[in-house]
Amino acid sequence: TQWFSGKHQVGITAGASALLGLIFALARIIRIEKGGLPMRAFVWSLRQISLLYVTIFRGTPLFVQIFIWYFVWFPLLINPADGLIISGDLAVELRRSYGALIAGILALSVNSGAYITEIFRAGI
């Protein structure tokens, strides 16, 4: 329970969003001059995925994203019956004790990561 105190929530969110921002910023600015068509297509697809990520998560309100994470993605990923990531008794305990907290951390991390992507991209 100490990992879910206020200081740790901010630290987890800041760390995750900085990591997401760096990864997507690097994917956005990567250029390849030499290489075959498969490598160029791969780099092009990375740039498009990064652009789509930034466009979607900067273009929708954070409040809407929090609702989507809590009511759509969280039940799909962590579900006692058939969760994609966690199921069973652990899913019951996580949803009961930390459900809103985990959804909030994920929503804030992904949203902040989109803004940090643009900050890193402009700085690099």
C-alpha positions in Angstrom: 0.0 0.0 0.0 3.0 2.3 0.4 3.5 2.3 -3.3 0.2 4.0 -3.8 0.8 7.0 -1.6 0.6 10.5 -3.2 4.4 10.8 -3.8 4.6 7.5 -5.5 1.5 8.2 -7.7 3.1 11.4 -9.0 6.5 9.6 -9.5 5.0 6.7 -11.4 2.9 9.0 -13.6 5.9 11.3 -14.3 8.3 8.4 -15.0 5.8 6.6 -17.3 4.9 9.7 -19.2 8.5 10.8 -19.7 9.4 7.3 -21.0 6.4 7.3 -23.4 7.3 10.8 -24.5 10.9 9.9 -25.2 10.0 6.7 -27.1 7.3 8.4 -29.3 9.5 11.5 -29.9 12.4 9.4 -31.1 9.9 7.4 -33.3 8.7 10.7 -34.7 12.1 12.2 -35.6 13.8 9.2 -36.9 15.0 9.4 -40.5 16.6 6.8 -42.6 18.5 7.7 -45.7 19.9 4.3 -46.6 18.3 1.0 -46.5 15.8 -1.0 -48.4 12.1 -0.6 -48.8 11.2 -2.8 -45.8 13.3 -0.6 -43.5 11.9 2.6 -44.8 8.4 1.3 -44.6 9.0 0.3 -40.9 10.4 3.7 -40.1 7.5 5.4 -41.9 5.0 3.2 -39.9 6.7 4.2 -36.6 6.4 7.9 -37.5 2.7 7.4 -38.3 1.9 5.5 -35.1 3.6 8.3 -33.1 1.7 11.0 -35.0 -1.5 9.1 -34.4 -0.8 8.7 -30.7 0.0 12.4 -30.3 -3.1 13.5 -32.3 -5.5 11.3 -30.4 -4.3 11.9 -26.9 -3.8 15.6 -27.3 -7.0 16.0 -29.2 -9.4 14.5 -26.7 -10.1 16.0 -23.2 -8.4 14.4 -20.3 -11.7 13.9 -18.5 -13.0 11.8 -21.4 -9.8 9.8 -21.5 -10.1 9.0 -17.8 -13.6 7.7 -18.3 -12.5 5.6 -21.3 -9.6 4.1 -19.3 -11.8 3.4 -16.3 -15.0 2.1 -18.0 -13.6 0.5 -21.2 -9.9 -0.4 -21.1 -9.6 -1.3 -17.4 -12.4 -3.9 -17.4 -10.9 -5.4 -20.6 -7.4 -5.7 -19.1 -8.1 -6.5 -15.5 -11.2 -8.6 -15.1 -11.8 -11.5 -12.7 -13.4 -13.7 -15.4 -11.4 -13.1 -18.5 -9.0 -10.2 -18.2 -6.5 -9.8 -21.0 -3.6 -9.1 -18.6 -4.8 -10.1 -15.1 -7.7 -12.4 -14.1 -8.8 -14.4 -11.1 -8.4 -13.4 -7.4 -5.7 -10.9 -8.1 -8.0 -9.0 -10.5 -10.7 -8.9 -7.9 -8.3 -7.5 -5.3 -6.8 -4.9 -7.7 -10.2 -3.7 -8.9 -11.6 -3.5 -5.4 -8.6 -1.8 -3.8 -6.8 0.1 -6.5 -9.1 0.2 -9.5 -9.7 3.9 -9.9 -6.1 4.7 -8.9 -4.6 2.4 -11.6 -7.0 3.8 -14.2 -6.1 7.3 -13.2 -2.3 6.7 -13.4 -2.7 5.1 -16.8 -4.8 7.9 -18.2 -2.6 10.6 -16.8 0.6 8.9 -18.0 -0.7 8.4 -21.6 -2.1 11.9 -21.8 1.0 13.5 -20.4 3.2 11.3 -22.6 1.6 12.8 -25.7 2.4 16.4 -24.5 5.9 15.4 -23.5 6.4 13.8 -26.9 6.0 17.2 -28.5 8.3 18.8 -26.0 11.1 16.3 -26.6 10.5 16.4 -30.4 10.9 20.2 -30.3 14.0 20.0 -28.1 15.8 17.4 -30.1 
